[in-house]
Amino acid sequence: MLVSTGQSSAGMEFVRLLLKRGMGVMVLVHNAEEEQQLIDLIGKVPVHRLYNSGSEDRIPMASEWAVKHAFVFERNLPECCQDIQLCHSWCPQRLYVVTSSLNPVHLMYRGLGASYVIHSRSGDISFVL
């Protein structure tokens, strides 16, 4: 399972829940700062950094493993769209986007490849497990 937390507390809690249940999880991070925040809040967890450390070209790194389910927690629109496109290229079967936005973003997210768009003010999506 791949999770892009977008540095959201809901995303971090979801990762904790997955780890607590013994599920395999890989967290997508955009930079070293986001990776360190994740480690500080959750502890050691498998991480896939989206870009190489000194990469100026901002070309996403490829994944060498198959992903069945991906969850993208919306932090901001451009980053969320980028994560959706990347995750969709790795796992076209089940791609969930979690948003607290009341704007009609679900059509755009679906157009980018999201299978499901979950609107949640609290961010608690434990029911999908």
C-alpha positions in Angstrom: 0.0 0.0 0.0 1.3 3.5 -0.9 0.3 6.5 1.1 1.0 10.1 0.3 0.4 12.0 3.6 1.0 15.5 2.3 2.3 16.2 5.9 -1.3 16.1 7.1 -2.1 14.8 10.6 -4.9 12.6 9.1 -2.4 11.0 6.7 0.0 10.4 9.6 -2.7 8.8 11.7 -3.7 6.6 8.7 -0.1 5.4 8.4 0.0 4.6 12.1 -3.2 2.6 11.8 -1.8 0.6 8.9 1.4 -0.2 10.8 -0.5 -1.1 13.9 -2.6 -3.6 11.9 0.6 -5.1 10.4 -0.1 -4.0 6.8 2.7 -3.3 4.4 3.0 0.4 3.7 5.3 2.8 1.8 5.0 6.5 2.4 5.6 8.9 -0.5 7.5 12.0 0.5 8.6 15.0 -1.5 11.7 16.1 0.3 14.0 15.4 3.2 12.1 17.7 5.6 8.9 15.8 5.0 10.7 12.5 5.5 12.2 13.7 8.8 8.8 15.0 10.0 7.3 11.6 9.3 10.1 9.8 11.1 9.8 12.1 14.1 6.0 11.6 14.4 5.7 7.9 13.5 9.1 6.4 13.8 10.9 4.3 11.3 8.7 3.6 8.3 9.5 2.6 4.7 9.7 5.8 2.6 9.9 6.5 -1.1 11.3 9.9 -1.8 9.6 11.4 -4.9 12.7 13.3 -6.1 16.5 12.6 -5.8 18.1 14.6 -3.1 20.0 17.1 -5.3 17.7 16.9 -8.2 17.2 20.2 -10.0 15.1 18.8 -12.8 12.3 17.6 -10.5 11.7 14.4 -12.4 9.9 11.8 -10.2 11.9 8.7 -9.4 10.5 5.4 -10.7 9.1 2.7 -8.4 10.6 -0.7 -8.6 7.7 -2.4 -6.8 4.0 -3.1 -7.6 1.4 -1.1 -5.8 -2.2 -2.4 -5.4 -3.7 0.5 -3.3 -2.7 4.1 -3.0 -4.1 6.8 -0.7 -3.3 10.5 -1.4 -4.1 13.0 1.4 -4.7 16.4 0.0 -2.5 19.2 1.3 -2.5 21.6 -1.6 -4.0 21.3 -5.1 -0.8 21.2 -7.2 1.0 18.7 -5.0 -2.1 16.5 -4.7 -2.5 16.5 -8.5 1.1 15.5 -9.0 0.8 12.7 -6.4 -2.3 11.4 -8.1 -0.7 11.2 -11.5 2.4 9.5 -10.1 0.4 7.0 -8.1 -1.9 6.3 -11.0 1.1 5.4 -13.1 2.2 2.9 -10.5 -1.3 1.5 -9.5 -4.2 2.0 -11.8 -6.5 -0.3 -9.8 -7.4 1.5 -6.5 -6.4 5.1 -5.9 -8.1 6.9 -3.1 -7.9 10.7 -2.6 -8.8 12.1 0.8 -9.8 15.7 0.9 -11.4 18.1 3.4 -12.2 20.6 0.6 -15.9 21.4 0.0 -15.0 22.6 -3.5 -15.9 20.3 -6.4 -12.4 19.0 -6.9 -13.5 15.4 -7.2 -14.1 15.7 -10.9 -10.6 16.9 -11.5 -9.1 14.2 -9.2 -11.1 11.5 -11.0 -9.9 12.9 -14.4 -6.3 12.5 -13.2 -6.8 8.9 -12.3 -8.4 8.7 -8.8 -10.7 5.7 -8.4 -12.4 7.3 -5.3 -12.5 10.7 -3.8 -13.3 10.7 0.0 -14.5 13.9 1.5 -13.7 13.9 5.2 -13.5 16.9 7.5 -11.9 14.8 10.3 -9.6 12.9 8.0 -10.5 9.6 9.7 -10.9 7.0 6.9 -10.2 3.9 8.9 -13.5 2.6 7.6 -11.9 1.8 4.2 -9.8 -0.9 5.7 
